[in-house]
Structures are given as structure tokens and as C-alpha cells.
Amino acid sequence: MTQRKRWAATVAGMSKARFLIAVALAVLCSAGAAQAATSVRFGLQDDAWLAAGPGPNTLPARIDVLKKLGVKVVRFNLRWDAIASVQPELASDPDDPAYDWSNADPVLDALHTANIPVLLTIYGSPSWANGDRAPAYAPKSAASIAAFARAAATRYPWVRTWAIWNEPNEIRWLRPVSPAVYTRTLLNPAYAALHAMIPGVQVGAGVTAPRGNAGGMSPIAWIAGLKAAHAHLDAYAHNPYPASPNETPFSGGSRYGTSVTMATLPRLIAAVNRAFGRKPIWLTEYGYQTSPPDRYAGVSLAKQALYVSEAGLRAYSLPQVSMVIQFLYRDEPSIGGWQSGFQTVSGSLKPSFDAFRLPLAEVSRSGAQTILWGQARPRSGRQPYRLQQLRSGHWVTIGGLRWTSGGGTLRAVVRAGSGARFRIWSPRDHAYSPALTVV
């Protein structure tokens, strides 16, 4: 998980970006491409909330929240240094007395029982493996993480997606910051162990930060380094957080730089494809902090909801993207932490809660013709919905009951100009999306 303070985005430059997205979406509406685009799994990560939650909230209740949101995958961290703080005698055996799985077992067992897929991330090396240093230091021997991966795979054989490390292109997460060291001592040995234990497993590499920062490497340089080191991977994972107050999921990213945010994802996809061929892209952390409570790095609650919806459209427009993970569910209590949750510390739901389960975004507008995109994410298959427009202070249903595609996606062409407001109603969820104002 990250704890950085990042500026969130504004709507600057939206018109040009929406034109480009409209072109991409038109292509995706063909039968073959639509199948690929609708395979995106939208998920969530909040280890602390899932493991403990606030007050009397129970784990079953938190699982019910995930179902209500329509979460299709949960990312959860396996802290190697915490689970194996003492060196095991038989490290490939999950029942070795040195192992402590007590933090992971309840959460993962509950998710498995609820049939919610999991992305497990292994990171943090124990001091006995790295020469008595901090968890960011790479282990001395590749065999150590391979043995731990075997033990984890034996304990959780139903987990089909794994990621190795977190943001290793930044010095605070991996030392040394070296694609060769990462590949040799972490990625390739864990990849081989997981593939030996779990049929059909997918292992994601990279899990890179948007930029290297001081002492680090850009994700583009990191990918080139992985290729040179002969990295093994089934997918490339990346955390495309926005970098400036001008960024949205569509626009505002650095045009010529080597950082990669949601707005500049094609740069990362091209680099991955050059290095490894066409691989799935997993966006393993993403979110916008809100003001309140963070008046320095947060956006308004309404903008957070808008960007959650637009991030869905952004992922849908890039068929190679197959996973997007929201970080977090509940705001962290310290203002120095991360306030990108759907729920405040006091327990109030933000509009982004409904934006996640019922996203609605503007694709494009030409005069009075507007194209809208959205989804109904809870459950699966075709979903009923009603499209409503605000007219003379009243919400009016347009066109009666409608149905999404088999992937839960909707596309609507409406006669409406700038300033028109729309929302969707899901009768099965008894819920509305946040209102969308046409630009």
C-alpha cells in the first residue's frame, strides 16, 4: 500500500480527451473488441479495513459491503516479513511453526467462501533473509522467496492471481532499486514456484509506482530493465496515481515524460508490448483523496465520484487493461495517511460509493448529441436500469426500462447539451448513480 500525498485531478483539458475516448469507444463497440473491454475486473484494496474494520463492524458485514459494491477482485498483501519474522526450518511448508498466517487467514478464507477472487501481493523481506536489514532490502538468496511462495501457494491454492512486491522502482520499497536484482531475487523465483504449485496461475510483475522519485527509476526504464534481466511475467502491474492538479483519468499527464499515470497509460502499454509482447495490464492501486478531510491534496466529494466513473471509462477504452483496484474503502484516520476511501473515518458514505457500483461518464458531446457510458457492477450478466434526466427540477425517465450488455455495460446516445444532468437507477440495487453534468 502507498501512503504518499499526491495532488488529485481537475477537469482541465477534458474536451480533447473526451473526443479521443469517443473514438476509442466506438472501436470497442465492435463485437470482438467489446468482449475484451468488458472483461475488466474492478476491485478494491484496504487491508486494514478488511482485517479489523472500525468498532463493532464484523468481517461478514465487510464482505457484504464488497458484494454491495460489486467488487470483482480484492487485492491483499502477504507481508513475508510479518508472516515469517522467524526463519522457518522447512520454509516451503506452510505448517512450519515459524509461520504466522493469523492476519491473512480470516480475510482470505472469508473472501474465498464469498467467491470473491483475490490478487495476493508478496512483499517485505524478513531480516533473517536480507542480512538483518529493513523489509525493503532484497533477500540474499532467491531460494528464500521461492520457498515462501510455495508455502503461500500451498495454503491458498485457490488464488489464481499474484503480484510480486510493491512499487520496487522506488527506493523506499526496494533496495537496491534494480530491475536485475528484482528479477533475480524476487520475481523469477516466485514466478517459478507459483507456477509449479497452482495450475493456471497468473503472476504480475512490476507493480510500479507512477514515477521513480529521488533514488528510483521511472516505470518505463524499469520495464526496459526487466526485459534485459529476462523477467518472467504473465501480466504487468502498475499504480497509475495522478501527479498534478490538472490530471483527470483522461488528461493532464506529462506529454513527454517517463512517468505513467492513468492519463498516460498508452505509454506504459506500448513499453510493455515492446518488451514482452501483448500482456494484460493490471492497475493495482488507484484513487483520489478528498477534501474534506484533506484540504491540501484532496478534491471535492463530487469530483472524486466523477473521477471514479471516468476511470472506469478509461479502463474500458483500453482493452489490454484487465484489472483496476481502488485504494481504499475507508479513509485512514491520520491526515498524513491516505483519504481516498468511499467512507469517511466517521462512517459516512461518500458519493464515490455509488459511483463505483454504478459509474456513469460522458464519452463525448457534439452540439446537442451526447454519448454516455456506464455500468451496473453488482452481480453479473445483463442488468436492468433506467436513465433519468433532470428537467425543470424533476428527474424524468428517458426511454423506459433498459438493459445493459452481458458485461453490465451501457451506452446511451441522448439529445442534451452542456449543463444537462443525468443519472441511472438500478432497480435491483435500489440505488442511483451520482448525477452527471454534461460538459
C-alpha positions as CSV (number, residue, x, y, z in Angstrom):
1,M,0.0,0.0,0.0
2,T,1.2,3.6,-0.5
3,Q,0.9,6.4,1.9
4,R,2.1,9.3,-0.4
5,K,0.4,12.6,-0.7
6,R,-0.4,13.2,-4.4
7,W,-2.3,16.0,-5.9
8,A,-5.6,14.9,-7.3
9,A,-7.1,16.0,-10.7
10,T,-9.3,18.7,-12.0
11,V,-11.4,18.8,-15.2
12,A,-8.9,20.9,-17.2
13,G,-8.5,19.8,-20.8
14,M,-11.5,17.4,-20.8
15,S,-12.9,18.2,-24.2
16,K,-10.0,17.0,-26.3
17,A,-9.6,13.9,-24.1
18,R,-13.3,13.0,-24.4
19,F,-13.0,13.2,-28.2
20,L,-10.2,10.7,-28.2
21,I,-12.1,8.4,-25.8
22,A,-15.1,8.6,-28.0
23,V,-13.1,7.4,-31.0
24,A,-11.7,4.5,-28.8
25,L,-15.1,3.6,-27.5
26,A,-16.6,3.4,-31.0
27,V,-13.9,0.9,-31.9
28,L,-14.6,-1.1,-28.8
29,C,-18.3,-1.3,-29.6
30,S,-17.5,-3.8,-32.3
31,A,-18.3,-7.4,-31.2
32,G,-14.8,-8.7,-30.9
33,A,-13.3,-5.7,-29.1
34,A,-16.3,-5.2,-26.8
35,Q,-15.7,-8.7,-25.3
36,A,-12.2,-7.7,-24.4
37,A,-13.1,-4.4,-23.0
38,T,-15.9,-5.7,-20.7
39,S,-13.5,-8.2,-19.1
40,V,-12.1,-5.5,-16.8
41,R,-12.3,-6.5,-13.2
42,F,-12.9,-3.6,-10.9
43,G,-11.7,-4.3,-7.4
44,L,-10.6,-2.8,-4.1
45,Q,-7.8,-2.9,-1.6
46,D,-8.0,-1.9,2.0
47,D,-6.1,-4.5,4.1
48,A,-6.6,-2.7,7.4
49,W,-10.4,-2.2,7.0
50,L,-10.9,-5.8,5.9
51,A,-8.7,-7.3,8.6
52,A,-10.1,-5.3,11.5
53,G,-12.7,-2.7,10.4
54,P,-14.0,0.1,12.7
55,G,-15.8,-0.5,16.0
56,P,-18.3,-3.4,16.1
57,N,-18.2,-3.9,12.4
58,T,-17.7,-7.6,11.6
59,L,-15.8,-9.4,8.8
60,P,-19.1,-10.9,7.4
61,A,-20.5,-7.3,7.3
62,R,-17.5,-6.1,5.4
63,I,-17.8,-8.9,2.9
64,D,-21.4,-7.9,2.4
65,V,-20.2,-4.3,1.6
66,L,-17.9,-5.7,-1.1
67,K,-20.8,-7.6,-2.6
68,K,-23.0,-4.4,-2.5
69,L,-20.2,-2.5,-4.3
70,G,-19.9,-5.3,-6.9
71,V,-16.2,-5.8,-6.3
72,K,-14.9,-8.4,-8.7
73,V,-11.4,-8.8,-7.1
74,V,-9.8,-7.8,-3.8
75,R,-6.0,-7.1,-3.6
76,F,-4.5,-8.2,-0.3
77,N,-0.9,-8.1,0.9
78,L,1.0,-11.1,2.2
79,R,3.8,-9.5,4.3
80,W,6.5,-12.0,4.1
81,D,8.5,-10.3,6.9
82,A,5.4,-10.4,9.2
83,I,4.4,-14.0,8.4
84,A,7.9,-15.3,8.6
85,S,9.5,-13.0,11.2
86,V,11.4,-16.1,12.5
87,Q,13.2,-18.2,10.0
88,P,11.3,-21.5,9.3
89,E,13.2,-24.8,9.3
90,L,11.1,-26.0,6.3
91,A,10.2,-22.8,4.5
92,S,8.1,-24.4,1.8
93,D,5.8,-26.0,4.4
94,P,3.0,-23.6,5.4
95,D,2.6,-25.5,8.7
96,D,6.1,-24.8,9.8
97,P,5.8,-23.5,13.4
98,A,7.7,-20.3,12.5
99,Y,4.9,-19.1,10.1
100,D,2.1,-16.9,11.4
101,W,-0.8,-16.7,9.0
102,S,-3.2,-15.3,11.6
103,N,-3.7,-11.9,9.9
104,A,-4.3,-13.3,6.4
105,D,-6.3,-16.5,7.1
106,P,-9.6,-14.9,8.3
107,V,-9.8,-12.4,5.5
108,L,-8.7,-14.8,2.7
109,D,-11.0,-17.6,3.9
110,A,-13.9,-15.2,4.1
111,L,-13.3,-13.9,0.5
112,H,-12.9,-17.5,-0.7
113,T,-16.2,-18.5,0.9
114,A,-17.9,-15.5,-0.7
115,N,-16.5,-16.4,-4.1
116,I,-14.7,-13.1,-4.4
117,P,-11.4,-13.5,-6.3
118,V,-8.2,-12.3,-4.7
119,L,-5.0,-10.8,-6.0
120,L,-2.3,-11.6,-3.5
121,T,0.8,-9.4,-3.3
122,I,4.0,-10.8,-1.7
123,Y,6.4,-8.1,-0.4
124,G,8.7,-7.3,2.5
125,S,11.7,-9.5,3.2
126,P,12.4,-10.8,6.7
127,S,15.6,-9.6,8.4
128,W,16.9,-13.2,8.5
129,A,16.7,-13.3,4.7
130,N,18.2,-9.9,3.9
131,G,21.1,-9.6,6.3
132,D,19.3,-8.1,9.3
133,R,18.1,-5.1,7.4
134,A,14.7,-3.4,6.8
135,P,11.9,-5.2,4.8
136,A,12.7,-3.1,1.7
137,Y,16.0,-4.8,1.2
138,A,16.1,-7.6,-1.3
139,P,16.8,-11.1,0.1
140,K,20.3,-12.5,-0.2
141,S,19.1,-15.7,-1.8
142,A,16.5,-16.3,-4.4
143,A,15.6,-19.6,-2.8
144,S,14.1,-17.8,0.2
145,I,11.2,-16.1,-1.6
146,A,10.7,-19.2,-3.7
147,A,10.2,-21.3,-0.6
148,F,7.8,-18.7,0.9
149,A,5.8,-18.6,-2.4
150,R,5.5,-22.4,-2.3
151,A,4.2,-22.3,1.2
152,A,1.7,-19.5,0.4
153,A,0.5,-21.3,-2.7
154,T,0.0,-24.5,-0.7
155,R,-2.0,-22.6,1.9
156,Y,-4.1,-20.6,-0.7
157,P,-4.2,-22.8,-3.8
158,W,-7.5,-21.2,-5.0
159,V,-5.8,-17.8,-5.5
160,R,-5.2,-17.5,-9.2
161,T,-3.6,-14.0,-9.4
162,W,-0.5,-13.0,-7.6
163,A,1.8,-9.9,-7.7
164,I,5.4,-9.8,-6.6
165,W,6.4,-6.8,-4.5
166,N,5.0,-3.3,-4.3
167,E,6.5,-0.3,-6.2
168,P,10.0,-1.7,-6.4
169,N,11.0,1.2,-8.7
170,E,11.1,3.5,-5.6
171,I,13.9,3.3,-3.1
172,R,11.7,3.1,0.0
173,W,10.1,-0.1,-1.3
174,L,13.1,-1.9,-2.7
175,R,16.8,-1.6,-2.1
176,P,18.7,-1.6,-4.3
177,V,16.4,-0.2,-6.9
178,S,17.5,-2.6,-9.6
179,P,15.4,-4.4,-12.2
180,A,18.1,-7.1,-12.3
181,V,18.1,-7.6,-8.6
182,Y,14.2,-7.6,-8.5
183,T,14.1,-10.2,-11.3
184,R,16.8,-12.4,-9.9
185,T,16.0,-12.5,-6.2
186,L,12.2,-11.8,-6.2
187,L,10.2,-12.1,-9.4
188,N,11.6,-15.1,-11.3
189,P,12.0,-17.4,-8.3
190,A,8.5,-16.6,-7.0
191,Y,7.1,-16.9,-10.5
192,A,8.6,-20.4,-11.0
193,A,7.4,-21.5,-7.5
194,L,3.8,-20.3,-8.0
195,H,3.6,-21.8,-11.5
196,A,4.9,-25.1,-10.1
197,M,2.2,-25.2,-7.4
198,I,-1.0,-23.7,-9.0
199,P,-2.3,-24.7,-12.4
200,G,-3.4,-21.7,-14.5
201,V,-1.9,-19.1,-12.1
202,Q,-1.1,-15.6,-13.3
203,V,1.8,-13.7,-11.8
204,G,2.0,-10.0,-12.2
205,A,5.4,-8.2,-12.3
206,G,6.3,-4.6,-11.9
207,V,3.7,-3.2,-9.5
208,T,5.4,0.0,-10.3
209,A,4.8,3.5,-8.9
210,P,3.9,6.2,-11.4
211,R,7.4,7.7,-11.1
212,G,10.7,6.7,-9.5
213,N,11.2,9.9,-7.4
214,A,14.6,10.5,-5.8
215,G,16.8,7.4,-5.9
216,G,14.3,5.5,-8.0
217,M,13.6,4.6,-11.7
218,S,10.7,5.6,-14.0
219,P,8.3,2.8,-14.8
220,I,9.4,3.0,-18.5
221,A,13.1,2.5,-17.5
222,W,12.0,-0.3,-15.1
223,I,10.2,-2.2,-17.9
224,A,13.3,-2.0,-20.1
225,G,15.4,-3.3,-17.2
226,L,13.1,-6.2,-16.7
227,K,13.4,-7.2,-20.3
228,A,17.2,-7.0,-20.1
229,A,17.1,-9.2,-17.0
230,H,14.9,-11.8,-18.7
231,A,11.9,-11.3,-16.4
232,H,9.1,-13.8,-16.3
233,L,5.6,-12.4,-16.1
234,D,2.0,-13.1,-17.1
235,A,0.8,-9.6,-16.6
236,Y,2.3,-6.2,-15.9
237,A,1.0,-4.4,-12.7
238,H,1.2,-0.6,-12.2
239,N,-0.2,2.0,-9.8
240,P,-1.2,5.0,-12.1
241,Y,-2.0,7.7,-9.5
242,P,-2.4,11.2,-10.8
243,A,0.6,13.6,-10.4
244,S,-0.8,17.1,-10.7
245,P,-3.9,19.2,-10.0
246,N,-4.5,19.2,-13.8
247,E,-4.9,15.5,-14.2
248,T,-8.1,13.5,-14.7
249,P,-8.3,9.9,-15.8
250,F,-8.3,11.2,-19.3
251,S,-5.9,14.2,-19.5
252,G,-3.3,16.3,-17.9
253,G,-0.4,13.9,-17.6
254,S,3.1,14.7,-18.7
255,R,3.2,14.5,-22.5
256,Y,6.8,13.7,-23.0
257,G,8.0,12.4,-19.6
258,T,8.6,8.8,-18.4
259,S,6.1,8.8,-15.5
260,V,2.9,6.9,-16.1
261,T,-0.5,8.0,-14.7
262,M,-4.0,6.9,-15.7
263,A,-3.9,9.8,-18.2
264,T,-0.8,8.5,-19.9
265,L,-1.4,4.7,-19.8
266,P,-0.8,4.2,-23.5
267,R,2.8,5.0,-22.8
268,L,3.1,2.1,-20.4
269,I,1.1,-0.3,-22.6
270,A,3.5,0.4,-25.5
271,A,6.6,-0.1,-23.4
272,V,5.2,-3.5,-22.0
273,N,4.3,-4.6,-25.5
274,R,7.7,-3.8,-26.9
275,A,9.4,-5.6,-24.1
276,F,7.2,-8.7,-23.6
277,G,4.5,-8.8,-26.2
278,R,0.9,-8.1,-25.5
279,K,0.4,-8.7,-21.8
280,P,-2.6,-7.9,-19.6
281,I,-2.2,-4.7,-17.7
282,W,-3.3,-4.7,-14.0
283,L,-3.8,-1.3,-12.4
284,T,-3.2,-2.4,-8.8
285,E,-3.7,0.9,-6.9
286,Y,-5.7,4.0,-7.9
287,G,-7.7,6.6,-6.1
288,Y,-8.4,10.3,-5.4
289,Q,-8.2,11.8,-2.0
290,T,-11.0,14.1,-0.9
291,S,-11.4,17.5,0.7
292,P,-12.7,17.2,3.3
293,P,-10.7,16.0,5.1
294,D,-7.5,16.6,3.1
295,R,-7.6,20.2,2.1
296,Y,-4.1,20.1,0.7
297,A,-4.2,17.1,-1.7
298,G,-7.9,16.3,-1.9
299,V,-10.6,17.0,-4.5
300,S,-14.3,17.6,-3.7
301,L,-16.5,14.6,-2.9
302,A,-18.3,15.3,-6.2
303,K,-15.1,15.3,-8.2
304,Q,-13.9,12.1,-6.6
305,A,-17.2,10.4,-7.6
306,L,-16.8,11.8,-11.2
307,Y,-13.2,10.5,-11.5
308,V,-14.2,7.1,-10.2
309,S,-16.7,6.8,-13.0
310,E,-14.3,8.3,-15.6
311,A,-11.6,5.8,-14.5
312,G,-14.0,3.0,-15.4
313,L,-14.5,4.5,-18.8
314,R,-10.7,5.0,-19.2
315,A,-10.1,1.3,-18.4
316,Y,-12.9,0.2,-20.7
317,S,-11.4,2.2,-23.6
318,L,-8.1,0.3,-23.3
319,P,-8.9,-3.4,-23.8
320,Q,-5.5,-4.6,-22.6
321,V,-6.3,-3.3,-19.1
322,S,-7.9,-6.2,-17.3
323,M,-7.9,-5.0,-13.7
324,V,-8.4,-1.7,-11.8
325,I,-8.0,-1.7,-8.0
326,Q,-9.5,1.2,-5.9
327,F,-7.4,2.2,-2.9
328,L,-9.0,2.4,-0.2
329,Y,-12.5,1.7,1.1
330,R,-12.3,3.7,4.4
331,D,-10.2,6.9,4.9
332,E,-7.2,6.4,7.1
333,P,-7.6,8.3,10.4
334,S,-4.3,10.2,10.2
335,I,-4.4,13.2,7.9
336,G,-0.8,12.2,7.0
337,G,-2.2,9.0,5.6
338,W,-4.5,8.4,2.7
339,Q,-8.1,9.7,2.4
340,S,-9.2,8.2,-0.9
341,G,-11.9,5.9,0.6
342,F,-15.6,5.6,-0.2
343,Q,-16.3,6.0,3.5
344,T,-15.1,8.7,6.0
345,V,-13.5,7.9,9.3
346,S,-16.8,8.7,11.0
347,G,-18.6,6.1,8.8
348,S,-20.4,8.4,6.3
349,L,-20.5,7.1,2.7
350,K,-19.2,9.5,0.0
351,P,-20.9,9.8,-3.4
352,S,-18.0,7.7,-4.8
353,F,-19.5,4.6,-3.2
354,D,-22.4,4.7,-5.7
355,A,-20.1,5.9,-8.4
356,F,-18.1,2.7,-8.1
357,R,-21.0,0.4,-8.3
358,L,-23.0,2.5,-10.8
359,P,-20.5,4.5,-12.8
360,L,-21.8,7.0,-15.3
361,A,-19.5,9.1,-17.5
362,E,-19.7,11.4,-20.6
363,V,-17.9,9.9,-23.6
364,S,-18.4,12.9,-25.9
365,R,-20.7,15.7,-26.9
366,S,-21.3,17.2,-30.4
367,G,-23.8,20.1,-30.2
368,A,-26.9,18.6,-28.6
369,Q,-25.9,15.0,-29.1
370,T,-24.2,13.4,-26.1
371,I,-22.9,9.9,-25.7
372,L,-23.0,8.4,-22.2
373,W,-21.3,5.3,-20.8
374,G,-21.9,3.4,-17.6
375,Q,-22.0,0.1,-15.8
376,A,-24.1,-1.8,-13.3
377,R,-21.4,-3.8,-11.4
378,P,-23.2,-5.7,-8.6
379,R,-23.9,-9.3,-9.7
380,S,-23.1,-10.3,-13.3
381,G,-24.9,-10.6,-16.6
382,R,-27.4,-8.2,-18.2
383,Q,-28.8,-5.7,-15.7
384,P,-31.9,-3.6,-15.8
385,Y,-31.6,0.2,-15.4
386,R,-33.4,3.4,-16.0
387,L,-31.7,6.5,-17.5
388,Q,-33.1,9.7,-16.0
389,Q,-32.6,13.4,-16.9
390,L,-33.2,16.4,-14.6
391,R,-35.9,18.5,-16.3
392,S,-37.5,21.6,-14.6
393,G,-36.3,20.4,-11.2
394,H,-37.7,16.8,-11.6
395,W,-36.0,13.6,-12.6
396,V,-37.6,12.1,-15.7
397,T,-37.0,8.6,-17.0
398,I,-35.9,8.5,-20.7
399,G,-37.0,5.6,-22.8
400,G,-38.4,3.3,-20.1
401,L,-36.6,0.3,-18.7
402,R,-33.3,-0.5,-20.4
403,W,-30.8,-3.4,-20.2
404,T,-27.1,-3.4,-20.1
405,S,-24.9,-5.7,-22.1
406,G,-24.0,-9.1,-20.8
407,G,-20.9,-7.5,-19.1
408,G,-23.1,-4.9,-17.3
409,T,-22.1,-2.1,-19.6
410,L,-24.4,0.6,-21.0
411,R,-24.0,3.1,-23.8
412,A,-26.7,5.8,-24.5
413,V,-27.0,8.5,-27.1
414,V,-29.1,11.4,-25.8
415,R,-30.2,14.8,-27.1
416,A,-28.7,17.1,-24.5
417,G,-26.3,20.0,-24.5
418,S,-23.9,21.4,-22.0
419,G,-25.3,21.6,-18.4
420,A,-27.8,18.8,-18.8
421,R,-27.8,16.4,-15.9
422,F,-28.3,12.6,-15.9
423,R,-28.2,9.7,-13.6
424,I,-29.0,6.0,-13.7
425,W,-31.3,4.0,-11.4
426,S,-30.6,0.3,-10.7
427,P,-33.9,-1.3,-9.6
428,R,-32.0,-4.4,-8.4
429,D,-29.8,-2.3,-6.1
430,H,-32.5,0.3,-5.3
431,A,-29.7,2.9,-5.9
432,Y,-28.9,5.9,-8.1
433,S,-25.6,6.8,-9.6
434,P,-24.3,10.2,-8.7
435,A,-25.7,12.9,-11.1
436,L,-23.5,13.6,-14.1
437,T,-23.4,17.1,-15.6
438,V,-22.7,17.2,-19.3
439,V,-19.7,19.4,-20.2
